[in-house]
Amino acid sequence: MKQTKKILRDLKSLTGPFPEFHTEDIPESPSDLFTNWLITAIEKGVHEPHAMTLSTVDEKGAPDARILILKDVANNKWYFASSTISKKGEQLRINPKVALTFY
């Protein structure tokens, strides 16, 4: 069996082509910029562009991340499904500052 390092080195990554990005074209609203990216990703056939990693911290400050599905974006708010009584819901209640990561 191949070593993990060799298997990983043989994988292609970030091969593009990626659309050009011009800072002078950035809309004022972050959600508008994101929506433009999302539509481009859908048009280019990116698999599951609505899948995201939601990163929070627990009560001790330890990072915690899980994959969720984006449900909507509006007025600089990103909506996803999560129960307020879940571990993730509790972490959001304690500290609403999060990071969302999309490929």
C-alpha positions in Angstrom: 0.0 0.0 0.0 1.2 3.5 -0.9 2.3 5.8 1.9 -0.2 8.5 2.8 2.4 11.2 2.0 2.8 9.8 -1.6 -1.0 9.5 -2.1 -1.6 13.0 -1.0 1.3 14.4 -3.1 -0.2 12.7 -6.2 -3.6 14.5 -5.7 -4.3 17.5 -7.8 -5.2 20.6 -5.9 -6.4 24.1 -6.7 -5.9 23.5 -10.4 -8.5 26.0 -11.6 -9.1 27.7 -13.9 -10.4 30.3 -11.5 -12.2 33.5 -12.5 -10.1 36.7 -12.4 -10.6 38.8 -9.3 -10.4 42.5 -9.5 -10.6 44.5 -6.2 -12.1 47.5 -7.9 -15.2 45.3 -8.8 -15.9 44.3 -5.2 -19.5 45.2 -4.2 -20.0 47.1 -1.0 -22.0 44.2 0.6 -20.0 41.1 1.6 -23.2 39.0 1.0 -23.4 40.4 -2.6 -19.7 39.4 -3.2 -20.4 35.9 -1.7 -23.5 35.5 -3.8 -21.6 36.3 -6.9 -19.0 33.7 -6.0 -21.7 31.1 -5.2 -23.5 31.7 -8.5 -20.1 31.3 -10.4 -19.3 28.2 -8.5 -22.7 26.7 -9.4 -22.3 27.7 -13.0 -18.8 26.1 -13.1 -20.1 22.8 -11.7 -18.3 23.0 -8.3 -19.7 20.1 -6.3 -21.8 21.1 -3.3 -20.8 24.8 -3.3 -23.4 25.3 -0.5 -21.5 23.0 1.9 -19.5 24.9 4.4 -17.4 24.4 7.5 -18.8 26.3 10.5 -16.0 26.9 13.1 -16.9 28.0 16.6 -15.2 27.7 20.0 -16.5 25.8 23.0 -16.7 27.2 26.6 -13.0 26.5 27.2 -12.0 28.3 23.9 -11.2 25.0 22.1 -12.0 25.2 18.4 -14.9 23.1 17.0 -15.8 22.7 13.4 -18.5 20.8 11.4 -19.8 20.7 7.9 -23.2 22.2 7.4 -25.3 23.3 4.4 -26.0 26.9 3.7 -29.7 27.6 3.5 -29.7 31.3 2.5 -27.7 34.5 2.3 -29.4 37.9 2.8 -28.4 41.3 4.1 -25.0 40.1 5.2 -26.4 37.2 7.2 -25.7 33.6 6.4 -28.4 31.0 7.3 -27.8 27.4 8.0 -29.7 24.6 9.8 -28.7 23.9 13.4 -30.6 23.4 16.6 -30.4 26.0 19.3 -30.2 23.1 21.9 -27.4 21.3 20.1 -23.7 21.6 21.0 -23.2 23.9 18.1 -26.2 26.0 19.2 -24.8 26.3 22.7 -21.4 27.4 21.3 -23.2 30.1 19.2 -25.1 31.3 22.2 -21.9 31.7 24.2 -19.9 33.3 21.4 -21.7 34.3 18.2 -18.3 35.0 16.4 -17.8 32.2 13.9 -15.9 31.4 10.7 -17.5 30.0 7.6 -15.2 28.3 5.2 -16.3 27.4 1.6 -14.1 25.7 -1.0 
